[in-house]
Amino acid sequence: MRSSEPAAPVRSSGPAAPVRATGPAAVRASGPAAPDHGSAARLLADRARRTPDRPILAERHGDTWTTIRADEVLRRVRGIAKGFVAAGLEPGAHVAILCRTRMEWTLVDFAIWTAGLVSVPVYETSSPDQVRHVLGDSESVAIVVEQEEHARRVAGIAPDLPHLGQHWTIDGGGLDDLTRLGEDVTDDDLDARTATVHGRDDATIIYTSGTTGRPKGCVLRHDNFTATVEGSTDAMSEIVAGDASTLLFIPLAHVFARFIAVMSISAGTLVGHEPDTKDLMRAVSTFQPTFLLAVPRVFEKIYNSAEQKADLAGRGRVFRAAAATAVAHSEAVAAGRVPLGLALRFRLFDRLVYAKLRSAIGGRVRYAISGSAPLSPRLSHFFRSIGVLILEGYGLTETTAPATVNRADELRIGSVGRALPGVEIRIADDQEILIRGVDVFDRYWHDTEATERAFADGWFRTGDLGHLDGDGVLTVTGRAKELIVTASGKNVAPAPLEDGIREHPLVGQVVVVGEGKPFIAALVTLDRDMLPGWCESRGIAPALSAHEAAYDERVLHAVQEAVDAANGRVSRAESVRSFTIIDTELSEASGHLTPKLTIKRSVVMKDFAADVEHIYSGSKVQTTATPVVEGRRRR
């Protein structure tokens, strides 16, 4: 299927001109006027003008990659954009994209901007109800989908979406159809459309992940992208300069990957795309990127998989000794002095272990950018010693992704770095992190009340807690809405405990609980991908099923070790006294994780309320699915 009915051009029911900012951003802009950089589409146009023959995108064909020059990328983007114009989409119309992380996503995104339209990303994993909400709330008048299955998903809800008209299917030749449709649109006509867009016009509506309720449409302007790209490129010049390349695999519907894609295009960084995370390591080994971006769970998986392979090969003790040496070496580097004995052990393990790990992730990765959740300091130290600097940053959809980032030349492990150029950070009296600057969004779509609540005296209220050191380096300590207050009044941030327990290769997800309770506890799930290898390395045959493992004393003992290790990093009042293994997976499909793998706590607490109550009842009676483990008391 190539395009939907009706065949006649569909015009936006909204304003006939690009939408101007009217929310808090407009108020903040009442001071000295900032330069108008126009549409974010110029970032690609400028790159093609400066270095037309520079490869900036790559297509994968099996184990080989074909690069595409900047001028060719621009030609393809303009062809698609002309098709949007010929299809009758008025300036300012909202066009949705439902697609996995692939090159065409980036082409369509820039084409929408070039045609003076507003993009609305939709997660490919979204349910029909979620798709209906995003398309309906955003009043999208057209959509580009990847596959026939996506087209059928949209067609099934189309009767509920009176605004939605045309759609194009990438795998059905829809982009070629658009390019042919636009053949009669002149370059001057297209340039005139692009020229009508100003920096303070709407560029995209990105719907929040919905961890605390119904997703809200976050309106980002063109100058959010152009100004934040400029500041981020300056702050991360070592990463994106020269022969830099990156492989994107995080969903482009998420602001994190989306921003990196736009920044990379602007900087001339070569970008590859991998839609299937199950094939990620193969793609990394063939593409050989110089930097990656990922959520912490990806780095945990890389480490745990390497440890498990070592166990299966009978080299587990060597690997763990190498890992301990790597962490100690990085900590010594941070302290300013590496003892001779440690330096010698480090050199030995670099040849025996670290070099193999570098090869496994492509051999050229020098940097990684981590976001969306805290990364264990231990993992950060480990990867630094094997030659990969993981630069943690901080930001939200409302800040166009980054607000702060660690710089390569001043990495502060455990922190999220200093503010980007053009961004200010302030800590409120209640420790909430406040942000204002070039990256802060304009408003929530159709939600004036939520927009007003999100700002205080011109500062965006993040809802996260943290502190600044004397050099302006930010450390995030937790999320205000997730802070647990025990019956004794102790405030506990769950993230450090969850991160620590999740470091164990057998652990999948962790949800720390204890609101109004006498002590802190945890719900734990097992990593089903790691379970067979864990059993094999310990001579457990046949391998335990996930259900059997939830009740197995050896598994309980292993999880207890993970809990003990995490407890060693916090005070006794904050430590996990009890846990229970949930005999299920917390996933996006189950509704317990967002697409960026963030826990939906309210959903978990509702669905597993009985498990939580059994922990605190003191009863040894098992729930319908899980055994209750009373911390150290169960042997």
NUKEFI-588230 format. One line per 3 residues: number of its first residue (from 0); for each residue x, y, z of C-alpha. Coordinates in Angstrom, 1 decimal. Each point is the difference from the previous one (the first is absolute). Layout:
NUM) X/Y/Z; ...
***
This chain:
0) 0.0/0.0/0.0; 1.5/3.3/-1.0; -2.4/2.7/1.0
3) -3.4/0.2/1.5; -3.4/1.3/-1.1; -1.0/2.6/-0.7
6) 2.3/0.5/-2.9; -0.7/3.8/-0.1; 2.4/2.2/1.9
9) -0.9/0.4/3.7; 0.5/3.4/1.5; 0.6/0.8/3.6
12) -3.1/1.0/2.0; 2.3/2.1/2.2; 1.7/3.3/-0.8
15) 1.2/0.7/-3.5; 3.2/1.4/1.2; 2.7/-1.4/2.4
18) -1.1/0.1/3.6; 1.8/2.6/2.0; 1.0/-0.6/3.6
21) -2.5/1.3/2.5; 0.9/-1.8/3.2; 2.6/0.7/2.7
24) 2.7/0.0/-2.7; -1.6/3.1/-1.6; 0.0/1.7/3.4
27) 3.6/-0.8/0.6; 0.8/1.3/-3.5; -1.2/3.5/0.9
30) 3.5/1.2/0.7; 2.7/0.7/-2.6; -0.9/-1.8/-3.2
33) 2.1/-3.0/-0.8; 1.2/-0.6/-3.6; -2.6/-1.8/-2.1
36) 1.7/-3.1/-1.4; -3.2/-1.1/-1.8; -0.9/-3.7/-0.5
39) 2.1/-2.8/1.4; 0.0/-1.2/-3.6; 2.8/2.4/-0.6
42) 2.3/-2.2/2.1; 0.0/-2.6/-2.9; 0.1/2.7/-2.7
45) 3.0/1.7/1.6; 1.8/-3.3/0.3; -0.6/-0.9/-3.6
48) 1.2/3.5/-1.1; 3.2/-0.1/2.1; 1.0/-3.6/-0.7
51) -2.2/-1.4/-2.8; 2.2/-3.2/-0.5; 0.2/-0.9/3.7
54) -1.8/-3.3/0.9; -2.6/0.7/2.7; -2.3/-3.0/-0.3
57) 0.6/-3.7/-0.5; -2.3/-2.8/-1.2; 0.5/-3.6/1.1
60) 0.0/-2.9/-2.4; 0.7/-3.1/2.0; 3.5/0.5/1.4
63) 0.9/2.9/-2.3; -0.9/3.7/0.2; -0.4/2.4/-2.9
66) 0.6/3.6/0.9; -2.0/2.9/-1.4; 1.4/3.5/-0.6
69) -1.4/3.1/1.6; -1.1/1.5/-3.4; -1.8/-3.3/-0.8
72) -1.7/-0.1/3.4; -1.2/3.6/-0.6; -1.3/-1.0/-3.5
75) -2.0/-2.9/1.4; -1.4/2.2/2.8; -1.1/2.7/-2.4
78) -1.7/-2.5/-2.2; -2.1/-1.3/2.8; -0.7/3.6/1.2
81) -1.2/1.0/-3.5; -2.4/-3.0/0.2; -1.5/1.3/3.2
84) -0.5/3.4/-1.6; -1.6/-1.6/-3.1; -2.2/-2.1/2.3
87) -1.6/3.2/1.2; 1.3/0.0/3.5; -0.2/3.6/1.2
90) 2.8/1.7/1.9; -0.2/-0.8/3.7; -1.9/-3.3/-0.6
93) 0.8/-2.9/2.3; 1.5/-3.1/-1.6; 0.6/-3.1/2.1
96) 2.8/-2.6/-0.4; -0.5/-3.6/1.1; 3.2/-1.9/-0.7
99) 2.9/-1.9/1.5; 3.5/1.5/0.2; 1.1/0.0/-3.6
102) 1.4/2.5/-2.5; -3.3/0.9/-1.5; -1.2/1.3/3.4
105) 2.7/2.7/-0.2; -0.8/0.8/-3.6; -3.7/0.5/0.7
108) 0.7/2.1/3.1; 2.1/2.5/-1.9; -2.4/-0.1/-3.0
111) -2.9/1.0/2.3; 2.0/2.9/1.3; 1.1/1.0/-3.5
114) -3.7/0.1/-1.1; -0.9/2.3/3.0; -1.9/-2.8/1.8
117) 0.0/-1.2/3.6; 1.1/-3.6/0.7; -1.7/-2.2/2.6
120) 2.0/-3.2/0.8; -1.8/-3.1/1.0; 1.7/-3.0/1.7
123) -0.1/-3.0/-2.3; -0.9/-2.2/3.0; -3.0/2.1/0.9
126) -3.4/-1.7/0.4; -2.9/1.0/-2.1; -1.4/2.0/2.9
129) 3.3/1.9/0.5; 0.2/0.7/-3.7; -3.6/1.2/0.0
132) 0.8/2.4/2.9; 3.1/1.5/-1.6; -1.5/0.4/-3.5
135) -3.3/1.3/1.3; 1.4/2.4/2.7; 2.6/1.4/-2.4
138) -2.5/0.4/-2.8; 2.4/-1.6/-2.5; -1.3/0.3/-3.6
141) 2.4/-2.5/-1.5; 2.3/-2.8/1.0; 3.0/-1.9/-1.3
144) 0.2/-3.6/1.2; 2.7/-2.6/-0.5; -1.8/-3.3/-0.8
147) -3.3/-1.3/-1.1; -0.7/-1.2/3.5; 0.3/3.6/1.2
150) -2.3/1.2/-2.8; -2.6/-2.6/1.1; 0.4/1.2/3.6
153) -0.7/3.6/-1.1; -2.8/-1.0/-2.3; -1.8/-1.8/2.9
156) -0.2/3.2/2.0; -0.5/2.4/-3.0; -3.7/0.3/0.5
159) 0.7/1.5/3.5; 2.4/2.6/-1.5; -1.9/2.6/-2.2
162) 3.1/2.1/-0.5; 2.1/-2.8/-1.5; 0.0/-0.2/-3.8
165) 2.9/-1.3/-2.0; 2.6/-2.5/1.0; 3.1/-1.5/-1.7
168) 1.7/-3.3/0.7; 3.8/-0.1/-0.2; 0.3/-3.7/-0.9
171) -2.8/0.4/-2.5; 1.9/2.6/-2.0; -1.8/2.9/1.6
174) 3.1/2.3/0.1; 0.6/-0.6/-3.7; -3.7/0.8/-0.6
177) 0.5/3.3/1.8; 3.1/0.9/-2.0; -1.8/-0.6/-3.3
180) -3.1/1.9/1.3; 2.3/3.0/0.6; 1.7/0.1/-3.3
183) -1.9/3.1/-1.1; 0.8/1.9/3.2; 2.9/2.4/-0.8
186) 3.0/0.6/2.1; -1.1/3.6/0.4; -3.4/-1.2/1.2
189) 1.5/-2.3/2.6; 2.6/2.6/1.2; -2.9/2.5/0.4
192) -1.8/-2.5/2.3; 3.2/-0.5/2.1; 0.6/3.7/0.2
195) -3.3/0.7/1.7; 1.0/-2.0/3.0; 1.5/1.9/2.9
198) 2.1/-1.3/2.9; -2.9/0.5/2.5; -2.4/-2.1/-2.1
201) -1.1/-3.5/1.0; 2.4/-2.7/-1.3; -1.4/-3.1/1.6
204) -2.4/-1.3/2.6; 1.6/-2.9/2.0; -2.3/-1.9/2.4
207) 1.5/-0.7/3.4; 0.4/-3.6/1.0; -2.9/0.0/2.4
210) 1.8/-1.3/3.1; -2.2/2.1/2.3; -3.2/0.2/-2.1
213) -1.5/0.6/-3.5; 2.8/1.1/-2.4; 0.1/3.7/-0.6
216) 1.0/1.6/-3.3; 3.2/2.0/0.5; 0.4/2.7/-2.6
219) 3.6/0.7/-1.0; 0.9/2.9/-2.2; 2.5/0.2/-2.9
222) 2.3/2.2/2.1; 0.0/-2.7/2.8; 1.7/-2.2/-2.5
225) 2.3/2.5/-1.7; 1.2/1.7/3.2; 0.4/-3.2/2.0
228) 1.9/-1.7/-2.9; 2.4/2.9/-0.1; 0.6/-0.2/3.8
231) 0.3/-3.7/0.0; 2.3/-0.2/-2.9; 2.3/2.5/1.8
234) -0.1/-2.0/3.2; 0.6/-3.4/-1.7; 2.3/1.1/-2.8
237) 2.4/-2.8/0.6; -2.8/-2.5/-0.5; -1.6/1.2/-3.2
240) 3.1/1.5/-1.8; 2.3/-1.6/-2.6; -0.8/-3.6/-1.0
243) -2.8/-0.3/2.6; -2.8/-2.5/-0.6; -2.9/-1.4/2.0
246) -2.4/-2.8/-0.3; -3.5/0.9/1.2; -2.2/-2.7/1.4
249) -2.1/1.8/2.7; -3.5/0.8/-1.4; 0.1/3.2/-2.0
252) -3.4/0.8/1.4; 1.9/0.8/3.2; 1.5/3.5/0.3
255) 3.4/-1.4/1.1; 0.7/-1.9/-3.3; -1.8/2.6/-2.0
258) 2.2/2.8/1.2; 3.2/-2.0/-0.5; -1.1/-0.7/-3.6
261) -0.6/3.7/-0.7; 3.3/1.0/1.7; 1.9/-2.6/-1.9
264) -1.4/1.2/-3.3; 1.0/3.6/0.8; 3.5/-1.0/1.1
267) 0.7/-2.3/-3.0; 0.1/-3.1/2.2; -0.6/-3.2/-1.9
270) -3.3/-1.6/1.2; -1.1/-3.6/-0.3; -3.3/-1.4/1.2
273) -0.9/-3.4/1.5; -3.7/-0.8/0.5; 0.5/-3.4/1.6
276) 1.8/0.0/3.3; 0.3/-3.8/-0.1; 2.4/0.6/-2.9
279) 1.8/2.9/1.7; 3.4/-1.5/0.7; 0.3/-1.3/-3.6
282) -0.9/3.5/-1.3; 2.5/1.6/2.4; 2.8/-2.3/-1.0
285) -0.6/0.7/-3.8; -0.7/3.7/0.2; 2.7/0.7/2.6
288) -1.2/3.3/1.5; 2.2/2.3/2.0; -2.8/0.9/2.4
291) -3.3/-1.5/1.2; -2.9/1.3/1.9; -2.0/-2.3/2.2
294) -2.0/-0.4/3.2; 1.7/-1.5/3.0; -1.6/-3.4/-0.5
297) 2.0/-0.4/-3.3; 3.3/0.4/1.8; -1.2/-2.4/2.7
300) -0.8/-2.6/-2.6; 3.4/0.4/-1.7; 1.8/-0.5/3.3
303) -2.2/-2.9/1.2; 0.3/-1.8/-3.4; 3.8/0.3/0.1
306) 0.1/-1.4/3.5; -2.3/-2.8/-0.9; 2.1/-1.0/-3.0
309) 3.0/0.0/2.2; -1.7/-2.3/2.5; -1.1/-2.4/-2.8
312) 3.6/-0.1/-1.2; 1.3/-0.7/3.4; 1.6/3.4/0.3
315) -2.5/1.6/2.4; 2.5/0.6/2.8; 2.5/1.7/-2.5
318) -2.8/2.2/-1.3; -1.1/1.1/3.4; 3.6/0.7/1.1
321) 0.4/2.1/-3.2; -3.3/1.9/0.7; 1.1/0.8/3.6
324) 3.3/1.2/-1.3; -1.7/2.2/-2.7; -2.2/1.6/2.7
327) 2.9/0.5/2.4; 2.2/1.5/-2.8; -2.7/2.5/-1.1
330) -0.5/1.0/3.7; 3.7/0.5/0.3; 0.1/2.1/-3.1
333) -2.8/2.2/1.4; 2.0/0.4/3.2; 3.1/1.0/-1.9
336) 2.4/-2.9/0.8; 0.2/-3.5/-1.3; 2.2/-2.3/2.2
339) 2.6/-2.0/-2.0; -1.4/-3.4/0.9; -3.5/1.0/-1.2
342) 1.5/1.5/-3.2; 1.8/-3.3/-0.8; -3.2/-2.1/0.6
345) -1.9/2.4/-2.2; 2.4/-0.4/-2.9; -0.2/-3.8/0.3
348) -3.8/-0.1/0.0; -0.1/2.6/-2.8; 1.7/-2.6/-2.3
351) -1.9/-3.0/1.4; -3.6/1.4/0.5; -0.6/3.6/-0.8
354) 1.3/-0.2/-3.6; -2.5/-2.8/-0.7; -2.9/2.1/1.4
357) 1.0/3.0/-2.1; 0.0/-2.3/-3.1; -3.5/-1.3/1.0
360) -1.4/3.5/-0.3; 1.5/0.8/-3.3; 3.6/0.8/1.0
363) -0.3/3.7/-0.7; -2.5/1.2/2.7; 1.7/2.7/2.1
366) -3.0/1.7/1.5; -3.5/-0.8/1.1; -2.8/2.3/1.0
369) -2.4/-1.4/2.7; -3.3/1.5/1.0; -3.6/-0.5/1.1
372) 1.1/-1.7/3.3; 3.0/0.0/2.4; 2.9/-2.2/-1.0
375) 1.8/-2.0/2.8; 3.3/1.8/0.8; 1.6/-3.5/0.1
378) -0.9/-0.6/-3.7; 1.1/3.5/-0.9; 3.4/-0.7/1.6
381) 0.3/-3.4/-1.7; -0.7/1.3/-3.5; 2.3/3.0/0.4
384) 2.9/-2.4/0.8; -0.7/-2.2/-3.0; 0.2/3.1/-2.2
387) -3.6/1.2/-0.3; -0.9/3.3/1.7; -3.7/-0.1/0.9
390) -1.2/3.6/0.3; -3.2/0.3/2.0; -2.3/2.8/-0.8
393) -3.3/1.2/1.4; -3.1/1.3/-1.7; -3.6/-0.6/-0.8
396) -2.3/0.2/-2.9; -0.8/3.5/1.1; 3.6/1.0/-0.3
399) 0.5/-1.4/-3.6; 2.0/-2.8/1.6; 3.2/1.4/1.5
402) 0.3/2.7/2.7; 3.3/-1.1/1.4; 2.7/-2.4/-1.0
405) 3.4/-1.2/1.2; 2.8/1.3/-2.1; 2.6/-2.5/-1.2
408) 2.9/2.0/1.5; -1.7/0.4/3.4; -2.0/-3.2/0.6
411) -1.5/-0.1/3.5; -1.3/-3.5/0.5; -3.2/-0.1/1.9
414) -1.1/3.5/-1.2; -1.7/1.2/-3.2; 2.4/2.8/-0.7
417) -0.4/3.7/-0.5; -2.7/1.9/-1.8; 0.3/0.4/-3.8
420) 0.7/3.4/-1.5; -3.2/2.0/0.1; -1.5/-2.0/2.9
423) -0.3/0.9/3.7; -0.5/-2.4/2.9; -1.3/1.0/3.4
426) -0.8/-2.1/3.1; -3.2/1.0/1.8; -0.4/0.0/3.8
429) -1.6/-3.4/-0.1; 3.0/-1.3/-2.2; -2.1/-0.1/-3.2
432) 2.1/0.6/-3.1; -1.1/3.1/-2.0; 1.0/0.8/-3.5
435) -0.3/2.9/-2.4; 1.7/0.7/-3.3; 0.1/-0.7/-3.7
438) -1.0/-3.6/0.4; -3.2/0.4/2.0; -3.3/-0.8/-1.8
441) -2.8/2.4/-0.8; -3.1/-1.7/1.4; -2.0/-3.2/0.3
444) -2.4/-0.4/-2.9; -3.6/0.9/0.9; 0.9/0.0/3.8
447) 0.4/3.5/1.3; -0.5/-1.1/3.6; 2.9/-2.5/-0.2
450) 2.2/2.6/-1.7; -0.6/2.5/2.8; 0.8/-2.6/2.6
453) 3.2/-0.9/-1.7; 1.5/3.5/0.5; 0.9/2.1/3.0
456) 1.2/3.6/-0.7; 1.2/-1.0/-3.5; 1.8/-3.1/1.2
459) -1.0/-3.5/-1.2; -0.8/-2.3/3.0; 1.5/-3.3/-0.9
462) -1.4/-2.0/2.9; 3.5/-1.5/0.6; 2.1/0.6/3.0
465) 3.7/0.8/0.1; 2.8/2.2/1.1; 2.8/2.2/-1.6
468) 3.6/0.0/1.1; 2.1/3.1/0.1; 1.0/-0.4/-3.7
471) -3.6/-0.2/-1.2; 0.1/-3.8/-0.5; -3.5/-1.6/0.5
474) -0.7/-3.2/1.8; -3.5/-1.4/-0.2; -1.1/-1.8/3.2
477) -3.5/-1.1/-1.0; -3.4/0.9/-1.2; -2.3/1.9/2.4
480) -3.1/-2.1/-0.9; 2.0/-3.2/0.5; 1.6/0.9/3.4
483) -1.1/-2.5/2.6; -0.9/1.2/3.5; 0.0/-2.9/2.5
486) -2.1/-0.2/3.1; 2.8/1.4/2.0; 0.2/3.0/-2.3
489) 3.2/-1.0/-1.8; 0.3/1.3/-3.5; 1.4/-2.6/-2.4
492) 0.8/0.4/-3.7; -0.6/-3.4/-1.6; 2.3/0.5/-3.1
495) 3.4/-0.7/1.7; -1.3/-3.2/1.5; -1.7/-1.2/-3.2
498) 3.1/0.7/-2.0; 2.2/-1.9/2.4; -2.2/-3.1/0.1
501) -0.5/0.0/-3.7; 3.8/-0.2/-0.6; -0.3/-3.8/0.8
504) -0.2/-1.9/-3.3; -3.0/-2.1/1.2; -2.1/3.1/0.9
507) -2.3/1.5/-2.7; -1.9/2.8/1.7; -0.3/1.3/3.5
510) -2.7/2.2/1.6; 0.8/1.2/3.5; -3.1/0.5/2.3
513) -0.6/1.2/3.5; -2.3/3.1/-0.1; -1.5/0.3/3.5
516) 1.5/-3.4/1.0; 2.3/-0.9/2.8; 3.0/-0.9/-2.3
519) 1.1/0.0/-3.6; -0.6/-3.0/-2.2; 0.2/-0.9/-3.7
522) -1.8/-1.9/-2.7; 2.5/-1.8/-2.3; -0.4/-1.6/-3.4
525) 2.5/-2.4/-1.6; 1.8/0.6/-3.2; -1.3/-2.9/-2.1
528) 2.7/0.5/-2.7; 2.8/-0.5/2.6; -1.7/-2.8/2.0
531) 1.1/-3.0/-2.3; 3.6/1.1/0.0; 0.0/0.6/3.7
534) -1.3/-3.5/0.6; 2.5/-1.6/-2.4; 2.9/1.7/1.6
537) -1.1/-1.4/3.3; -0.6/-3.5/-1.2; -3.8/0.2/0.4
540) -1.4/-2.3/-2.6; -2.5/0.1/-1.5; -0.2/3.8/0.2
543) -2.6/1.4/2.3; -3.1/1.5/-1.5; -0.9/3.5/1.0
546) -2.7/-1.3/2.2; 2.2/-2.6/1.7; 2.8/2.6/0.5
549) -2.4/2.3/1.9; -0.2/-2.7/2.7; 3.5/-1.5/-0.2
552) 2.2/0.5/3.2; 3.1/0.5/-2.2; -1.6/2.8/-1.9
555) -1.3/1.6/3.2; 3.5/-0.2/1.5; 1.4/1.7/-3.2
558) -2.6/2.8/0.2; 0.7/0.4/3.7; 3.7/0.6/-0.8
561) -1.0/2.7/-2.5; -2.2/1.6/2.7; 2.8/-0.2/2.5
564) 2.4/1.7/-2.4; -2.5/2.9/-0.7; -0.7/0.4/3.8
567) 3.7/0.4/0.6; -0.1/3.4/-1.8; -2.8/1.5/2.1
570) -0.9/0.5/3.6; -1.9/-2.7/1.9; -3.1/2.1/0.1
573) 0.1/0.1/-3.8; 0.9/-3.7/-0.6; -2.2/-2.7/-1.4
576) -1.1/-2.3/2.8; -2.2/-2.3/-2.0; -0.7/-0.9/-3.6
579) -2.2/-2.2/-2.1; 0.6/-1.4/-3.4; -2.8/0.6/-2.4
582) -0.6/-2.9/-2.3; -0.6/2.2/-3.1; 1.7/2.5/-2.2
585) -0.4/3.7/0.3; 0.1/1.2/-3.6; -1.5/2.6/-2.3
588) -2.3/-2.6/-1.4; -1.3/-0.8/3.6; -0.6/3.7/0.5
591) 2.5/0.3/2.8; 2.8/1.7/-1.9; 0.1/3.1/-2.2
594) 1.6/-0.3/-3.5; 3.2/1.3/1.5; -0.1/-2.8/2.7
597) -1.0/2.2/2.9; -2.2/-1.6/2.6; -3.6/1.1/0.2
600) -0.1/-0.2/3.8; -3.7/0.8/0.4; -0.9/-2.9/-2.3
603) 2.4/-2.4/1.7; -1.3/0.9/3.5; -3.5/-0.5/-1.1
606) 0.6/-3.4/-1.8; 2.2/-1.4/2.8; -1.7/1.5/3.0
609) -0.6/-3.5/1.5; 3.7/-0.8/-0.3; 0.9/3.2/1.8
612) -2.5/-0.6/2.8; 1.3/-3.5/0.6; 3.5/1.3/0.4
615) -1.2/2.2/2.9; -2.4/-2.5/1.5; 2.8/-2.1/1.3
618) -1.8/-3.0/-1.5; 1.9/-2.9/-1.6; -3.1/-0.7/-2.2
621) 0.8/0.2/-3.7; -2.0/2.3/-2.2; -1.6/-1.5/-3.1
624) 3.1/0.5/-2.1; 2.9/0.7/2.3; 1.8/-1.1/3.2
627) 0.6/2.5/2.7; 3.6/0.3/1.1; 0.7/1.6/3.3
630) 3.4/1.3/-0.8; 2.7/-1.8/1.9; -2.5/-1.9/2.1
633) -0.9/-2.4/-2.9; 2.7/-2.6/-0.5
***
